[in-house]
């Protein structure tokens, strides 16, 4: 069963009535542009056909009663009292979004019974958290008939993750979950929030391979990278690394390298990655998949050597995929890092070759069994 059916059935079983409102928000895969979002840079993700559904009914009081069908867990809180974070992390994505919606619209006090269900693998780097935040925002917008755009909902989701959950993520994950378009990647300018939809050629398959190396971004490394990027931006005297050109970096970077070599390496990744995203848009637009593959390889090497967020299992998966794909596409780590998934792009007739190459070698080498998904670029958050 997909999450839409799953949540409806669970609602009927748990609350003994049919839901009257249902929303769905997708996860995402980022084709290129990693850790550039919180540096005000460029990213090129697409929403995928895995996501989170929330269905529910209004209540006559001001309570939110939430049943997480996949976890068999319950949370409840009152909209008349200050909403605070709790121990269980999944609750805080929802609580945080509702809290910040109330901050913007203090009149929002409509209670509801909700059931949540999703099929985005947790801690895989495919943004199960953003899908949950955006679905929650859309549900509240519909429930309270609030004048929120999908972009507003995305930014509220980011705020919830930053402040309630404590992960200093950028805005990409929430924006693509909110604004994704079917059959398109979306180049997002994370400063202006401008988007450029770029069609994905019909002959291309998007593969996501989960390494099953788990990460938990809240535990420090992600936030450390952000601080290092801020140190580098301060060195260059700019608001964010987005404002440093390749030429400026090459001219002045050696001074940073001498005083703060780690900040130098982090900045090198961001400055070059922003350039790669802009070139990737053109490559996709002109169906130059061979060059897109080269850019993806450069991106992965930069994440491995300069941003230092890959792990040996991920590097090995990319190597296997790249051998199978050759010059017909590309592969790279995707997501926050330290495990999670790789993304690979290649013609449909290469999918089984990639799948076999990885199935024959990955577990043997690492002791971990991969999950292999073939995805389609999908619509962003919507009412079902």
C-alpha positions as CSV (number, residue, x, y, z in Angstrom):
1,X,0.0,0.0,0.0
2,X,1.2,3.5,-0.7
3,X,1.2,6.2,2.1
4,X,-2.0,7.7,0.9
5,X,-3.9,4.4,1.2
6,X,-2.0,3.4,4.3
7,X,-2.9,6.6,6.2
8,X,-6.6,6.4,5.2
9,X,-6.9,2.9,6.3
10,X,-5.0,3.5,9.6
11,X,-7.3,6.5,10.2
12,X,-10.4,4.5,9.8
13,X,-9.1,1.8,12.1
14,X,-7.8,4.2,14.8
15,X,-10.5,6.8,14.8
16,X,-13.4,4.7,13.5
17,X,-14.4,7.3,10.9
18,X,-13.3,8.3,7.4
19,X,-10.9,11.3,7.1
20,X,-12.2,14.4,5.5
21,X,-8.9,16.0,4.6
22,X,-5.8,14.4,3.1
23,X,-2.5,15.8,1.9
24,X,0.7,14.3,0.5
25,X,4.2,15.7,0.3
26,X,7.1,14.0,-1.5
27,X,10.7,13.3,-0.5
28,X,13.4,14.4,-2.8
29,X,16.7,13.5,-4.4
30,X,19.3,16.2,-5.1
31,X,20.9,15.7,-8.5
32,X,23.6,18.2,-7.8
33,X,24.4,21.0,-5.4
34,X,25.2,19.6,-2.0
35,X,25.4,21.8,1.2
36,X,25.1,24.9,-1.0
37,X,21.6,25.7,0.2
38,X,22.5,27.2,3.6
39,X,25.3,29.1,1.8
40,X,22.6,31.0,-0.2
41,X,23.7,29.0,-3.3
42,X,22.2,26.9,-6.1
43,X,20.8,23.4,-6.0
44,X,19.1,21.1,-8.5
45,X,16.8,18.5,-6.8
46,X,13.6,16.8,-7.9
47,X,10.7,15.6,-5.9
48,X,10.4,11.8,-6.0
49,X,7.6,9.2,-5.9
50,X,8.1,8.4,-2.3
51,X,6.6,10.7,0.4
52,X,4.4,11.3,3.4
53,X,0.7,11.5,3.7
54,X,-1.4,13.0,6.4
55,X,-5.1,12.6,6.7
56,X,-7.5,13.8,9.3
57,X,-10.7,15.4,10.6
58,X,-11.3,18.6,12.6
59,X,-12.0,18.1,16.3
60,X,-14.5,20.1,18.3
61,X,-11.8,21.1,20.8
62,X,-8.3,22.7,20.3
63,X,-6.3,19.5,20.6
64,X,-4.1,17.9,18.0
65,X,-4.1,14.1,18.3
66,X,-1.6,12.5,16.0
67,X,-1.1,8.8,15.3
68,X,2.1,7.8,13.4
69,X,0.9,4.6,11.6
70,X,4.4,3.4,10.7
71,X,5.7,3.7,14.2
72,X,2.5,2.8,16.1
73,X,3.0,5.9,18.3
74,X,0.8,8.7,19.4
75,X,1.4,12.4,20.2
76,X,-1.1,15.0,21.4
77,X,-0.9,18.7,22.4
78,X,-3.2,21.7,22.9
79,X,-3.2,24.7,20.5
80,X,-4.2,26.9,23.5
81,X,-0.9,26.3,25.2
82,X,2.7,26.9,24.1
83,X,3.8,24.0,22.0
84,X,7.2,22.7,23.2
85,X,9.7,20.1,21.9
86,X,9.5,16.6,23.3
87,X,11.9,13.6,23.5
88,X,10.6,11.7,20.4
89,X,12.0,13.4,17.3
90,X,9.2,12.7,14.8
91,X,6.8,14.6,17.1
92,X,9.0,17.7,16.9
93,X,8.8,18.1,13.1
94,X,5.0,18.3,13.5
95,X,5.0,20.4,16.7
96,X,7.5,22.8,15.2
97,X,5.5,23.5,12.1
98,X,2.3,24.0,14.1
99,X,4.1,26.2,16.5
100,X,5.4,28.5,13.8
101,X,2.1,28.6,11.9
102,X,0.5,29.8,15.2
103,X,3.2,32.4,15.5
104,X,2.3,33.7,12.1
105,X,-1.5,33.2,12.6
106,X,-2.4,33.3,16.3
107,X,-6.0,32.7,15.4
108,X,-5.2,29.2,14.2
109,X,-6.6,27.1,17.0
110,X,-8.6,24.4,15.1
111,X,-8.0,21.0,16.6
112,X,-7.7,17.8,14.6
113,X,-7.2,14.1,14.6
114,X,-4.4,13.1,12.2
115,X,-2.7,10.0,10.9
116,X,0.7,10.1,9.4
117,X,2.2,7.5,7.1
118,X,5.2,7.6,4.8
119,X,7.5,5.5,2.6
120,X,10.6,7.7,2.4
121,X,13.4,5.6,4.1
122,X,14.4,7.3,7.4
123,X,18.0,8.6,7.7
124,X,18.6,7.9,4.0
125,X,19.2,11.4,2.9
126,X,16.0,11.6,0.9
127,X,14.3,14.1,3.2
128,X,11.7,12.2,5.1
129,X,11.8,15.0,7.6
130,X,11.1,17.7,5.0
131,X,8.2,15.7,3.6
132,X,6.7,15.4,7.1
133,X,7.1,19.2,7.7
134,X,5.6,20.2,4.4
135,X,2.7,17.8,4.7
136,X,2.0,19.1,8.2
137,X,2.1,22.7,6.9
138,X,-0.3,21.9,4.0
139,X,-2.6,20.1,6.3
140,X,-2.8,23.1,8.7
141,X,-3.2,25.5,5.8
142,X,-6.2,23.5,4.6
143,X,-7.6,22.9,8.0
144,X,-7.5,26.6,9.0
145,X,-8.0,28.0,5.5
146,X,-4.8,30.0,6.0
147,X,-3.4,32.3,3.3
148,X,-0.1,30.4,3.1
149,X,1.6,29.7,-0.2
150,X,3.6,26.5,-0.7
151,X,6.8,28.6,-0.5
152,X,5.6,29.9,2.9
153,X,4.9,26.3,4.0
154,X,8.4,25.3,3.0
155,X,10.1,28.1,4.9
156,X,8.0,27.3,8.0
157,X,9.2,23.7,7.7
158,X,12.8,24.8,7.6
159,X,12.3,27.0,10.7
160,X,10.8,24.1,12.5
161,X,13.8,21.9,11.7
162,X,16.3,24.6,12.6
163,X,14.8,25.7,15.9
164,X,12.6,22.8,17.2
165,X,14.7,19.9,16.0
166,X,18.1,21.7,16.2
167,X,19.4,20.8,12.7
168,X,20.7,23.9,10.9
169,X,19.6,22.7,7.5
170,X,19.1,25.0,4.5
171,X,15.8,25.5,2.7
172,X,16.3,23.1,-0.3
173,X,14.5,20.0,1.1
174,X,11.4,21.8,2.1
175,X,11.3,23.9,-1.1
176,X,11.5,21.0,-3.5
177,X,8.9,19.0,-1.5
178,X,6.6,22.1,-1.7
179,X,7.3,23.2,-5.3
180,X,8.4,20.0,-7.2
181,X,7.1,19.4,-10.7
182,X,6.4,16.2,-12.5
183,X,9.1,15.1,-15.0
184,X,11.3,18.1,-14.0
185,X,14.3,18.9,-11.8
186,X,14.1,22.3,-10.2
187,X,17.1,24.6,-10.1
188,X,16.5,26.6,-6.9
189,X,18.3,29.9,-6.0
190,X,18.3,29.4,-2.3
191,X,18.7,33.2,-1.7
192,X,16.0,34.7,-4.0
193,X,13.9,31.4,-4.0
194,X,13.6,31.7,-7.8
195,X,13.2,28.4,-9.5
196,X,14.0,27.2,-13.0
197,X,12.2,24.0,-14.0
198,X,14.4,21.8,-16.1
199,X,12.8,18.8,-18.0
200,X,14.4,15.5,-17.4
201,X,14.7,13.7,-20.7
202,X,12.3,10.7,-21.1
203,X,15.2,8.3,-21.8
204,X,16.8,8.9,-18.4
205,X,16.3,6.9,-15.3
206,X,16.9,8.3,-11.8
207,X,18.3,5.6,-9.5
208,X,18.7,5.9,-5.8
209,X,20.7,3.4,-3.9
210,X,20.6,3.4,-0.1
211,X,23.9,2.3,1.5
212,X,22.2,1.5,4.8
213,X,25.0,3.4,6.6
214,X,22.9,5.5,9.0
215,X,23.5,9.2,9.8
216,X,22.0,11.6,12.3
217,X,22.7,15.1,11.2
218,X,21.6,16.7,14.5
219,X,24.6,15.1,16.1
220,X,27.1,17.7,15.1
221,X,28.8,17.2,11.8
222,X,26.3,19.0,9.7
223,X,26.2,22.0,12.0
224,X,30.0,22.0,12.1
225,X,30.2,22.2,8.3
226,X,27.8,25.2,8.5
227,X,30.0,27.0,11.0
228,X,33.1,26.4,8.9
229,X,31.4,27.9,5.8
230,X,30.4,30.9,7.9
231,X,34.0,31.3,9.0
232,X,35.1,31.2,5.3
233,X,32.4,33.8,4.3
234,X,33.6,36.1,7.1
235,X,37.2,35.8,5.8
236,X,36.0,36.9,2.3
237,X,33.9,39.7,3.8
238,X,30.7,38.4,2.3
239,X,27.2,37.5,3.6
240,X,27.5,33.9,2.3
241,X,29.8,31.8,0.2
242,X,27.4,32.3,-2.7
243,X,29.0,35.7,-3.1
244,X,32.5,34.4,-3.7
245,X,33.4,33.9,-7.4
246,X,35.8,31.2,-8.6
247,X,38.2,33.9,-9.6
248,X,38.0,35.6,-6.1
249,X,38.5,32.2,-4.5
250,X,41.6,31.4,-6.6
251,X,43.1,34.8,-6.0
252,X,42.5,35.1,-2.2
253,X,41.9,31.5,-1.1
254,X,45.6,30.8,-0.3
255,X,45.4,33.3,2.6
256,X,42.5,31.4,4.1
257,X,44.3,28.1,3.5
258,X,47.2,29.3,5.6
259,X,45.1,30.4,8.6
260,X,42.2,28.0,8.5
261,X,42.8,25.1,6.2
262,X,39.5,23.3,7.0
263,X,37.4,26.4,6.2
264,X,39.4,26.7,3.0
265,X,38.5,23.2,2.0
266,X,34.8,23.7,2.8
267,X,34.7,26.9,0.9
268,X,36.4,25.3,-2.1
269,X,33.6,22.7,-2.3
270,X,30.8,25.3,-2.0
271,X,32.3,27.8,-4.6
272,X,33.0,25.1,-7.2
273,X,29.7,23.3,-6.5
274,X,27.6,26.4,-7.2
275,X,29.3,26.6,-10.6
276,X,28.7,22.9,-11.3
277,X,24.9,23.4,-10.6
278,X,24.7,26.2,-13.2
279,X,26.5,24.1,-15.7
280,X,24.4,21.0,-14.9
281,X,21.2,23.0,-15.7
282,X,22.6,23.7,-19.2
283,X,23.7,20.1,-19.6
284,X,20.3,18.8,-18.8
285,X,18.6,21.3,-21.0
286,X,20.7,20.3,-24.0
287,X,20.5,16.6,-23.1
288,X,24.2,16.5,-22.7
289,X,24.1,13.6,-20.2
290,X,27.8,12.7,-20.6
291,X,28.8,16.2,-19.3
292,X,26.2,16.0,-16.6
293,X,27.9,12.7,-15.5
294,X,31.3,14.5,-15.4
295,X,29.8,17.2,-13.2
296,X,28.3,14.6,-10.9
297,X,31.7,12.9,-10.6
298,X,33.4,16.2,-9.8
299,X,30.7,16.9,-7.2
300,X,31.3,13.6,-5.5
301,X,35.1,14.0,-5.4
302,X,34.7,17.4,-3.9
303,X,32.4,16.1,-1.2
304,X,34.8,13.3,-0.5
305,X,38.1,15.4,-0.5
306,X,37.1,18.9,0.4
307,X,33.8,18.8,2.3
308,X,34.7,15.4,3.7
309,X,31.2,14.1,4.2
310,X,31.3,10.7,2.4
311,X,32.2,7.4,3.9
312,X,34.0,4.4,2.3
313,X,30.7,2.5,1.7
314,X,29.3,5.5,-0.2
315,X,32.5,6.0,-2.2
316,X,32.4,2.3,-3.2
317,X,28.7,2.5,-4.3
318,X,29.5,5.5,-6.5
319,X,32.5,3.6,-8.0
320,X,30.4,0.5,-8.8
321,X,27.6,2.6,-10.3
322,X,30.1,4.6,-12.4
323,X,31.7,1.5,-13.8
324,X,28.3,0.2,-14.9
325,X,27.2,3.5,-16.3
326,X,30.3,4.6,-18.1
327,X,29.9,7.8,-20.0
328,X,26.2,7.4,-20.4
329,X,25.4,9.2,-17.1
330,X,26.8,9.8,-13.6
331,X,26.6,9.0,-9.9
332,X,27.3,10.8,-6.7
333,X,26.5,10.9,-3.0
334,X,23.3,12.8,-2.3
335,X,22.0,14.3,0.9
336,X,23.7,15.5,4.0
337,X,26.4,12.9,4.1
338,X,28.0,10.3,6.4
339,X,25.9,7.5,4.9
340,X,22.5,7.6,3.3
341,X,22.2,7.3,-0.5
342,X,23.8,7.8,-3.8
343,X,22.0,9.1,-6.9
344,X,22.7,7.7,-10.3
345,X,21.4,8.9,-13.7
346,X,21.6,6.8,-16.8
347,X,19.5,5.6,-19.8
348,X,16.7,3.1,-18.8
349,X,18.6,0.3,-20.5
350,X,21.5,0.7,-18.0
351,X,19.3,0.2,-14.9
352,X,19.6,-3.6,-14.7
353,X,23.4,-3.4,-15.4
354,X,23.8,-0.9,-12.5
355,X,21.5,-3.0,-10.2
356,X,23.5,-6.2,-11.0
357,X,26.9,-4.6,-10.5
358,X,25.9,-3.3,-7.1
359,X,24.1,-6.5,-6.0
360,X,27.1,-8.6,-7.0
361,X,29.7,-6.6,-5.1
362,X,28.4,-4.2,-2.4
363,X,27.2,-6.6,0.3
364,X,30.3,-8.8,-0.3
365,X,32.6,-5.9,0.3
366,X,30.7,-4.1,3.1
367,X,28.4,-6.6,4.8
368,X,25.5,-4.3,4.2
369,X,22.6,-4.9,1.8
370,X,21.7,-2.0,-0.4
371,X,18.2,-0.9,-1.3
372,X,17.7,0.1,-5.0
373,X,15.0,2.5,-6.1
374,X,14.1,3.7,-9.6
375,X,12.4,7.0,-9.2
376,X,10.4,9.4,-11.2
377,X,10.4,13.2,-10.8
378,X,7.0,14.0,-9.1
379,X,4.6,16.7,-8.2
380,X,5.2,18.7,-4.9
381,X,2.8,18.9,-2.0
382,X,-0.9,18.6,-2.8
383,X,-4.3,17.9,-1.5
384,X,-5.4,14.4,-2.3
